[in-house]
Amino acid sequence: MTILAQAKGKTALVTGASRGIGRALAKGLADAGFDVAITDLSSQAAELDVTKAEVEAAGRKAYLYTMDVSKKAEIEETVASLLKDAGGIDVLINNAGILKPSLLQDLDEASWDAHFDINAKGVLMMCQAVLPHMRAKRSGRVINIASIAGRQGVPTQGHYAATKATVITLTRVLAQEVGMDGVTVNAICPGIILTEMGKNNLGSEAAIRHWEEVAALKRLGAPEDIIGPVLFFASDLSAFVTGQALNVDGGIYYH
């Protein structure tokens, strides 16, 4: 059975879907046959409209909600609305995240808290809101977008790396807690993806060239490079895979 056939009548929820990896995943899921719910901050509403149009252009239903993944009440309201509007959530993709570089010695408490609130606590609260529904129907796929930074931090990204290491650990533990209910939980660890955020954090063309040379494939990633691995985890092709964190980095990191 193809992924397209498996996706018929199913709904995937993507957080942080206004641009970059999130938008690419929303379109990729729609192309594969999923109806797609997309969320992001209200300040990104115009960008979310673009994503919604791309999902609908693929012939799939698009459900748009604005919310902040660091706010439990907003998450619960959005999930309740989606369950009412779509009738179910089959795939949850926790993609929303931030990265504001800082040396650890210069990192202020507010920035530390903001990164953990969005990148880590947001993942936990999204899972807490969606998993009861998946467990009740004994079926579901949770896919957390972590990072190879969670494997090995780099200077100016220690706080971000700590949040992504947390996501990897949450993935492993959640997989053990819900596996008996027919739900799998896996993570994707992207390498350097040339989104707007990725380009800003690299800082220069010289830095881009450096990391291209480090990568085995001699190129850095595009948001579309994350689609295939996500579709694998979203489909029955990965029915016996759970608790895993898959590096998708062109051969930068091997652990």
Phi and psi in degrees as GROMACS dihedral restraints (atoms count N, CA, C in turn):
[ dihedral_restraints ]
;  ai    aj    ak    al  type     phi  dphi    fc
    3     4     5     6     1   -77.2    20    10
    4     5     6     7     1   162.2    20    10
    6     7     8     9     1   -60.3    20    10
    7     8     9    10     1   -37.8    20    10
    9    10    11    12     1   -58.1    20    10
   10    11    12    13     1   -43.2    20    10
   12    13    14    15     1   -67.7    20    10
   13    14    15    16     1   -39.7    20    10
   15    16    17    18     1   -66.0    20    10
   16    17    18    19     1   -31.2    20    10
   18    19    20    21     1   -80.9    20    10
   19    20    21    22     1   -13.7    20    10
   21    22    23    24     1   -57.7    20    10
   22    23    24    25     1   125.0    20    10
   24    25    26    27     1    78.6    20    10
   25    26    27    28     1     5.5    20    10
   27    28    29    30     1  -104.6    20    10
   28    29    30    31     1   153.9    20    10
   30    31    32    33     1  -121.4    20    10
   31    32    33    34     1   132.2    20    10
   33    34    35    36     1  -111.7    20    10
   34    35    36    37     1   140.1    20    10
   36    37    38    39     1  -111.2    20    10
   37    38    39    40     1   125.3    20    10
   39    40    41    42     1  -120.6    20    10
   40    41    42    43     1   120.3    20    10
   42    43    44    45     1   -88.8    20    10
   43    44    45    46     1   157.4    20    10
   45    46    47    48     1    61.3    20    10
   46    47    48    49     1    43.3    20    10
   48    49    50    51     1   -97.2    20    10
   49    50    51    52     1    11.4    20    10
   51    52    53    54     1   -77.6    20    10
   52    53    54    55     1   -19.2    20    10
   54    55    56    57     1  -165.3    20    10
   55    56    57    58     1   179.6    20    10
   57    58    59    60     1    57.4    20    10
   58    59    60    61     1  -136.6    20    10
   60    61    62    63     1   -60.6    20    10
   61    62    63    64     1   -41.4    20    10
   63    64    65    66     1   -59.9    20    10
   64    65    66    67     1   -45.8    20    10
   66    67    68    69     1   -64.6    20    10
   67    68    69    70     1   -43.1    20    10
   69    70    71    72     1   -60.6    20    10
   70    71    72    73     1   -41.0    20    10
   72    73    74    75     1   -66.8    20    10
   73    74    75    76     1   -41.1    20    10
   75    76    77    78     1   -59.5    20    10
   76    77    78    79     1   -46.3    20    10
   78    79    80    81     1   -67.2    20    10
   79    80    81    82     1   -41.7    20    10
   81    82    83    84     1   -63.0    20    10
   82    83    84    85     1   -40.2    20    10
   84    85    86    87     1   -66.0    20    10
   85    86    87    88     1   -40.4    20    10
   87    88    89    90     1   -63.8    20    10
   88    89    90    91     1   -43.2    20    10
   90    91    92    93     1   -60.8    20    10
   91    92    93    94     1   -30.9    20    10
   93    94    95    96     1   -83.0    20    10
   94    95    96    97     1    -4.9    20    10
   96    97    98    99     1   111.6    20    10
   97    98    99   100     1    -2.3    20    10
   99   100   101   102     1   -81.4    20    10
  100   101   102   103     1   143.9    20    10
  102   103   104   105     1   -74.8    20    10
  103   104   105   106     1   148.6    20    10
  105   106   107   108     1  -132.1    20    10
  106   107   108   109     1   128.3    20    10
  108   109   110   111     1   -98.5    20    10
  109   110   111   112     1   132.6    20    10
  111   112   113   114     1  -123.8    20    10
  112   113   114   115     1   140.7    20    10
  114   115   116   117     1  -136.9    20    10
  115   116   117   118     1   155.2    20    10
  117   118   119   120     1  -170.9    20    10
  118   119   120   121     1  -179.3    20    10
  120   121   122   123     1   -63.5    20    10
  121   122   123   124     1   153.5    20    10
  123   124   125   126     1   -61.4    20    10
  124   125   126   127     1   -27.5    20    10
  126   127   128   129     1   -67.8    20    10
  127   128   129   130     1   -15.2    20    10
  129   130   131   132     1  -103.8    20    10
  130   131   132   133     1    19.5    20    10
  132   133   134   135     1   -60.0    20    10
  133   134   135   136     1   -40.5    20    10
  135   136   137   138     1   -64.6    20    10
  136   137   138   139     1   -40.1    20    10
  138   139   140   141     1   -68.5    20    10
  139   140   141   142     1   -36.5    20    10
  141   142   143   144     1   -61.9    20    10
  142   143   144   145     1   -36.2    20    10
  144   145   146   147     1   -60.0    20    10
  145   146   147   148     1   -36.9    20    10
  147   148   149   150     1   -64.7    20    10
  148   149   150   151     1   -46.2    20    10
  150   151   152   153     1   -59.7    20    10
  151   152   153   154     1   -44.1    20    10
  153   154   155   156     1   -58.0    20    10
  154   155   156   157     1   -43.0    20    10
  156   157   158   159     1   -63.5    20    10
  157   158   159   160     1   -36.0    20    10
  159   160   161   162     1   -68.9    20    10
  160   161   162   163     1   -37.8    20    10
  162   163   164   165     1   -64.1    20    10
  163   164   165   166     1   -45.4    20    10
  165   166   167   168     1   -68.1    20    10
  166   167   168   169     1   -31.6    20    10
  168   169   170   171     1   -64.6    20    10
  169   170   171   172     1   -24.1    20    10
  171   172   173   174     1   -83.7    20    10
  172   173   174   175     1     1.5    20    10
  174   175   176   177     1    85.1    20    10
  175   176   177   178     1    16.7    20    10
  177   178   179   180     1  -113.0    20    10
  178   179   180   181     1   159.7    20    10
  180   181   182   183     1   -73.0    20    10
  181   182   183   184     1   141.8    20    10
  183   184   185   186     1  -124.5    20    10
  184   185   186   187     1   130.9    20    10
  186   187   188   189     1  -115.7    20    10
  187   188   189   190     1   122.1    20    10
  189   190   191   192     1  -112.8    20    10
  190   191   192   193     1   130.5    20    10
  192   193   194   195     1  -139.3    20    10
  193   194   195   196     1   141.3    20    10
  195   196   197   198     1  -101.7    20    10
  196   197   198   199     1   134.9    20    10
  198   199   200   201     1  -165.2    20    10
  199   200   201   202     1   163.8    20    10
  201   202   203   204     1  -110.9    20    10
  202   203   204   205     1   117.8    20    10
  204   205   206   207     1   -67.7    20    10
  205   206   207   208     1    -8.2    20    10
  207   208   209   210     1   -90.7    20    10
  208   209   210   211     1     1.7    20    10
  210   211   212   213     1  -114.3    20    10
  211   212   213   214     1   108.9    20    10
  213   214   215   216     1   -59.4    20    10
  214   215   216   217     1   -42.7    20    10
  216   217   218   219     1   -62.2    20    10
  217   218   219   220     1   -39.7    20    10
  219   220   221   222     1   -67.8    20    10
  220   221   222   223     1   -39.1    20    10
  222   223   224   225     1   -61.1    20    10
  223   224   225   226     1   -49.3    20    10
  225   226   227   228     1   -63.2    20    10
  226   227   228   229     1   -38.5    20    10
  228   229   230   231     1   -65.4    20    10
  229   230   231   232     1   -43.1    20    10
  231   232   233   234     1   -65.4    20    10
  232   233   234   235     1   -46.3    20    10
  234   235   236   237     1   -62.5    20    10
  235   236   237   238     1   -41.5    20    10
  237   238   239   240     1   -62.2    20    10
  238   239   240   241     1   -41.6    20    10
  240   241   242   243     1   -64.7    20    10
  241   242   243   244     1   -42.1    20    10
  243   244   245   246     1   -66.0    20    10
  244   245   246   247     1   -42.1    20    10
  246   247   248   249     1   -61.3    20    10
  247   248   249   250     1   -35.4    20    10
  249   250   251   252     1   -72.0    20    10
  250   251   252   253     1   -42.9    20    10
  252   253   254   255     1   -74.0    20    10
  253   254   255   256     1   -42.3    20    10
  255   256   257   258     1  -102.2    20    10
  256   257   258   259     1   -20.2    20    10
  258   259   260   261     1    88.6    20    10
  259   260   261   262     1    -6.2    20    10
  261   262   263   264     1   174.9    20    10
  262   263   264   265     1   164.1    20    10
  264   265   266   267     1  -129.0    20    10
  265   266   267   268     1   117.6    20    10
  267   268   269   270     1   -99.6    20    10
  268   269   270   271     1   -29.9    20    10
  270   271   272   273     1  -136.0    20    10
  271   272   273   274     1   129.7    20    10
  273   274   275   276     1  -114.0    20    10
  274   275   276   277     1   124.3    20    10
  276   277   278   279     1  -117.8    20    10
  277   278   279   280     1   108.7    20    10
  279   280   281   282     1   -87.5    20    10
  280   281   282   283     1    95.4    20    10
  282   283   284   285     1  -110.7    20    10
  283   284   285   286     1   -23.7    20    10
  285   286   287   288     1   -57.5    20    10
  286   287   288   289     1   136.8    20    10
  288   289   290   291     1  -171.1    20    10
  289   290   291   292     1   162.4    20    10
  291   292   293   294     1  -132.1    20    10
  292   293   294   295     1   155.8    20    10
  294   295   296   297     1  -146.3    20    10
  295   296   297   298     1   112.9    20    10
  297   298   299   300     1  -121.7    20    10
  298   299   300   301     1   102.0    20    10
  300   301   302   303     1   -58.9    20    10
  301   302   303   304     1   145.9    20    10
  303   304   305   306     1  -165.5    20    10
  304   305   306   307     1   141.4    20    10
  306   307   308   309     1   -62.9    20    10
  307   308   309   310     1   143.3    20    10
  309   310   311   312     1   -60.6    20    10
  310   311   312   313     1   -36.3    20    10
  312   313   314   315     1   -68.1    20    10
  313   314   315   316     1   -19.3    20    10
  315   316   317   318     1  -102.2    20    10
  316   317   318   319     1    -3.4    20    10
  318   319   320   321     1   -70.2    20    10
  319   320   321   322     1   128.2    20    10
  321   322   323   324     1   -90.6    20    10
  322   323   324   325     1   159.9    20    10
  324   325   326   327     1   -60.8    20    10
  325   326   327   328     1   -39.0    20    10
  327   328   329   330     1   -63.5    20    10
  328   329   330   331     1   -39.3    20    10
  330   331   332   333     1   -68.8    20    10
  331   332   333   334     1   -42.7    20    10
  333   334   335   336     1   -56.1    20    10
  334   335   336   337     1   -49.3    20    10
  336   337   338   339     1   -63.6    20    10
  337   338   339   340     1   -40.4    20    10
  339   340   341   342     1   -63.4    20    10
  340   341   342   343     1   -41.6    20    10
  342   343   344   345     1   -64.5    20    10
  343   344   345   346     1   -43.2    20    10
  345   346   347   348     1   -71.4    20    10
  346   347   348   349     1   -36.2    20    10
  348   349   350   351     1   -61.9    20    10
  349   350   351   352     1   -41.6    20    10
  351   352   353   354     1   -86.9    20    10
  352   353   354   355     1   -51.6    20    10
  354   355   356   357     1   -76.4    20    10
  355   356   357   358     1   -31.3    20    10
  357   358   359   360     1  -113.3    20    10
  358   359   360   361     1   -58.6    20    10
  360   361   362   363     1   -62.3    20    10
  361   362   363   364     1   -35.7    20    10
  363   364   365   366     1   -60.2    20    10
  364   365   366   367     1   -40.1    20    10
  366   367   368   369     1   -63.4    20    10
  367   368   369   370     1   -46.9    20    10
  369   370   371   372     1   -60.0    20    10
  370   371   372   373     1   -47.0    20    10
  372   373   374   375     1   -69.2    20    10
  373   374   375   376     1   -35.1    20    10
  375   376   377   378     1   -62.2    20    10
  376   377   378   379     1   -44.3    20    10
  378   379   380   381     1   -63.7    20    10
  379   380   381   382     1   -41.9    20    10
  381   382   383   384     1   -60.8    20    10
  382   383   384   385     1   -33.3    20    10
  384   385   386   387     1   -78.5    20    10
  385   386   387   388     1   -35.6    20    10
  387   388   389   390     1   -94.4    20    10
  388   389   390   391     1   -35.3    20    10
  390   391   392   393     1   -59.8    20    10
  391   392   393   394     1   -36.7    20    10
  393   394   395   396     1   -56.8    20    10
  394   395   396   397     1   -39.1    20    10
  396   397   398   399     1   -65.3    20    10
  397   398   399   400     1   -45.8    20    10
  399   400   401   402     1   -64.2    20    10
  400   401   402   403     1   -41.7    20    10
  402   403   404   405     1   -66.5    20    10
  403   404   405   406     1   -36.1    20    10
  405   406   407   408     1   -65.3    20    10
  406   407   408   409     1   -35.5    20    10
  408   409   410   411     1   -94.8    20    10
  409   410   411   412     1     1.8    20    10
  411   412   413   414     1    56.2    20    10
  412   413   414   415     1    42.9    20    10
  414   415   416   417     1  -165.0    20    10
  415   416   417   418     1   138.2    20    10
  417   418   419   420     1   167.6    20    10
  418   419   420   421     1   157.9    20    10
  420   421   422   423     1  -130.6    20    10
  421   422   423   424     1   124.1    20    10
  423   424   425   426     1  -112.0    20    10
  424   425   426   427     1   128.1    20    10
  426   427   428   429     1  -127.7    20    10
  427   428   429   430     1   115.4    20    10
  429   430   431   432     1  -100.3    20    10
  430   431   432   433     1   128.5    20    10
  432   433   434   435     1   -87.3    20    10
  433   434   435   436     1   104.5    20    10
  435   436   437   438     1   -97.0    20    10
  436   437   438   439     1  -129.5    20    10
  438   439   440   441     1  -176.5    20    10
  439   440   441   442     1   151.6    20    10
  441   442   443   444     1   -65.6    20    10
  442   443   444   445     1   -15.0    20    10
  444   445   446   447     1   -61.1    20    10
  445   446   447   448     1   -28.4    20    10
  447   448   449   450     1   -72.0    20    10
  448   449   450   451     1   -14.7    20    10
  450   451   452   453     1   -85.3    20    10
  451   452   453   454     1   -41.8    20    10
  453   454   455   456     1  -154.8    20    10
  454   455   456   457     1   110.5    20    10
  456   457   458   459     1   -69.0    20    10
  457   458   459   460     1   161.8    20    10
  459   460   461   462     1  -127.6    20    10
  460   461   462   463     1   157.7    20    10
  462   463   464   465     1   -53.5    20    10
  463   464   465   466     1   141.0    20    10
  465   466   467   468     1    76.0    20    10
  466   467   468   469     1     0.4    20    10
  468   469   470   471     1  -129.0    20    10
  469   470   471   472     1    22.1    20    10
  471   472   473   474     1   -60.9    20    10
  472   473   474   475     1   -41.6    20    10
  474   475   476   477     1   -66.8    20    10
  475   476   477   478     1   -41.8    20    10
  477   478   479   480     1   -63.6    20    10
  478   479   480   481     1   -45.5    20    10
  480   481   482   483     1   -59.1    20    10
  481   482   483   484     1   -39.3    20    10
  483   484   485   486     1   -63.3    20    10
  484   485   486   487     1   -38.9    20    10
  486   487   488   489     1   -66.3    20    10
  487   488   489   490     1   -38.5    20    10
  489   490   491   492     1   -75.7    20    10
  490   491   492   493     1   -30.7    20    10
  492   493   494   495     1   -64.0    20    10
  493   494   495   496     1   -37.4    20    10
  495   496   497   498     1   -61.9    20    10
  496   497   498   499     1   -43.0    20    10
  498   499   500   501     1   -60.5    20    10
  499   500   501   502     1   -42.2    20    10
  501   502   503   504     1   -62.3    20    10
  502   503   504   505     1   -43.4    20    10
  504   505   506   507     1   -66.9    20    10
  505   506   507   508     1   -42.4    20    10
  507   508   509   510     1   -58.5    20    10
  508   509   510   511     1   -39.5    20    10
  510   511   512   513     1   -60.0    20    10
  511   512   513   514     1   -46.9    20    10
  513   514   515   516     1   -64.4    20    10
  514   515   516   517     1   -41.7    20    10
  516   517   518   519     1   -74.8    20    10
  517   518   519   520     1   -43.3    20    10
  519   520   521   522     1   -60.0    20    10
  520   521   522   523     1   -38.3    20    10
  522   523   524   525     1   -57.8    20    10
  523   524   525   526     1   -39.0    20    10
  525   526   527   528     1   -73.3    20    10
  526   527   528   529     1   -29.6    20    10
  528   529   530   531     1   -81.0    20    10
  529   530   531   532     1   -24.1    20    10
  531   532   533   534     1  -120.7    20    10
  532   533   534   535     1    -0.2    20    10
  534   535   536   537     1   -60.1    20    10
  535   536   537   538     1   -36.2    20    10
  537   538   539   540     1   -67.5    20    10
  538   539   540   541     1   -12.7    20    10
  540   541   542   543     1  -101.3    20    10
  541   542   543   544     1    13.8    20    10
  543   544   545   546     1    81.9    20    10
  544   545   546   547     1    15.8    20    10
  546   547   548   549     1  -110.5    20    10
  547   548   549   550     1   130.8    20    10
  549   550   551   552     1  -103.2    20    10
  550   551   552   553     1   149.2    20    10
  552   553   554   555     1  -133.5    20    10
  553   554   555   556     1   118.1    20    10
  555   556   557   558     1  -136.0    20    10
  556   557   558   559     1   165.1    20    10
  558   559   560   561     1  -126.7    20    10
  559   560   561   562     1   149.4    20    10
  561   562   563   564     1  -108.9    20    10
  562   563   564   565     1   133.1    20    10
  564   565   566   567     1  -112.8    20    10
  565   566   567   568     1    87.2    20    10
  567   568   569   570     1   -64.3    20    10
  568   569   570   571     1   150.0    20    10
  570   571   572   573     1   -86.4    20    10
  571   572   573   574     1  -137.9    20    10
  573   574   575   576     1   -83.8    20    10
  574   575   576   577     1   111.7    20    10
  576   577   578   579     1  -108.7    20    10
  577   578   579   580     1   129.7    20    10
  579   580   581   582     1   -82.1    20    10
  580   581   582   583     1    61.6    20    10
  582   583   584   585     1   -83.3    20    10
  583   584   585   586     1   178.3    20    10
  585   586   587   588     1   -59.4    20    10
  586   587   588   589     1   -44.2    20    10
  588   589   590   591     1   -63.9    20    10
  589   590   591   592     1   -42.8    20    10
  591   592   593   594     1   -61.7    20    10
  592   593   594   595     1   -44.6    20    10
  594   595   596   597     1   -64.4    20    10
  595   596   597   598     1   -42.4    20    10
  597   598   599   600     1   -61.6    20    10
  598   599   600   601     1   -38.7    20    10
  600   601   602   603     1   -77.3    20    10
  601   602   603   604     1   -27.0    20    10
  603   604   605   606     1   -70.0    20    10
  604   605   606   607     1   -38.7    20    10
  606   607   608   609     1    88.8    20    10
  607   608   609   610     1   -24.2    20    10
  609   610   611   612     1  -159.1    20    10
  610   611   612   613     1   159.9    20    10
  612   613   614   615     1   -64.5    20    10
  613   614   615   616     1   -31.6    20    10
  615   616   617   618     1   -64.4    20    10
  616   617   618   619     1   -39.7    20    10
  618   619   620   621     1   -66.2    20    10
  619   620   621   622     1   -38.9    20    10
  621   622   623   624     1   -61.5    20    10
  622   623   624   625     1   -46.0    20    10
  624   625   626   627     1   -61.0    20    10
  625   626   627   628     1   -39.6    20    10
  627   628   629   630     1   -60.0    20    10
  628   629   630   631     1   -50.2    20    10
  630   631   632   633     1   -71.0    20    10
  631   632   633   634     1   -26.6    20    10
  633   634   635   636     1   -64.2    20    10
  634   635   636   637     1   -38.2    20    10
  636   637   638   639     1   -71.5    20    10
  637   638   639   640     1   -33.4    20    10
  639   640   641   642     1   -67.2    20    10
  640   641   642   643     1   -37.5    20    10
  642   643   644   645     1   -67.8    20    10
  643   644   645   646     1   139.3    20    10
  645   646   647   648     1   -60.6    20    10
  646   647   648   649     1   -34.7    20    10
  648   649   650   651     1   -84.7    20    10
  649   650   651   652     1    -2.2    20    10
  651   652   653   654     1    59.1    20    10
  652   653   654   655     1    33.1    20    10
  654   655   656   657     1  -155.0    20    10
  655   656   657   658     1   159.9    20    10
  657   658   659   660     1   -96.8    20    10
  658   659   660   661     1   170.4    20    10
  660   661   662   663     1   -85.5    20    10
  661   662   663   664     1   156.2    20    10
  663   664   665   666     1  -108.4    20    10
  664   665   666   667     1   156.1    20    10
  666   667   668   669     1   -52.6    20    10
  667   668   669   670     1   -34.0    20    10
  669   670   671   672     1   -64.9    20    10
  670   671   672   673     1   -20.6    20    10
  672   673   674   675     1   -68.5    20    10
  673   674   675   676     1   -14.7    20    10
  675   676   677   678     1   -88.8    20    10
  676   677   678   679     1   -14.5    20    10
  678   679   680   681     1   -62.9    20    10
  679   680   681   682     1   -51.1    20    10
  681   682   683   684     1   -56.3    20    10
  682   683   684   685     1   -51.5    20    10
  684   685   686   687     1   -59.1    20    10
  685   686   687   688     1   -37.7    20    10
  687   688   689   690     1   -67.0    20    10
  688   689   690   691     1   -41.9    20    10
  690   691   692   693     1   -62.9    20    10
  691   692   693   694     1   -35.8    20    10
  693   694   695   696     1   -58.8    20    10
  694   695   696   697     1   -50.4    20    10
  696   697   698   699     1   -69.7    20    10
  697   698   699   700     1   -25.0    20    10
  699   700   701   702     1   -81.9    20    10
  700   701   702   703     1   -14.0    20    10
  702   703   704   705     1  -109.5    20    10
  703   704   705   706     1   175.1    20    10
  705   706   707   708     1   -73.3    20    10
  706   707   708   709     1    -6.2    20    10
  708   709   710   711     1   -61.5    20    10
  709   710   711   712     1   -24.8    20    10
  711   712   713   714     1  -110.9    20    10
  712   713   714   715     1    27.1    20    10
  714   715   716   717     1   -58.7    20    10
  715   716   717   718     1   -25.4    20    10
  717   718   719   720     1  -109.3    20    10
  718   719   720   721     1    23.8    20    10
  720   721   722   723     1  -121.3    20    10
  721   722   723   724     1   121.7    20    10
  723   724   725   726     1  -154.6    20    10
  724   725   726   727     1   154.9    20    10
  726   727   728   729     1    74.0    20    10
  727   728   729   730     1    17.4    20    10
  729   730   731   732     1  -103.7    20    10
  730   731   732   733     1   153.2    20    10
  732   733   734   735     1  -124.7    20    10
  733   734   735   736     1   109.6    20    10
  735   736   737   738     1   -98.0    20    10
  736   737   738   739     1   120.8    20    10
  738   739   740   741     1   -72.1    20    10
  739   740   741   742     1   130.9    20    10
  741   742   743   744     1  -129.5    20    10
  742   743   744   745     1    82.6    20    10
  744   745   746   747     1  -139.0    20    10
  745   746   747   748     1    10.1    20    10
  747   748   749   750     1    71.3    20    10
  748   749   750   751     1    11.8    20    10
  750   751   752   753     1    89.7    20    10
  751   752   753   754     1    40.8    20    10
  753   754   755   756     1   -90.9    20    10
  754   755   756   757     1   -37.1    20    10
  756   757   758   759     1  -132.3    20    10
  757   758   759   760     1   140.7    20    10
  759   760   761   762     1  -122.7    20    10
  760   761   762   763     1    18.2    20    10
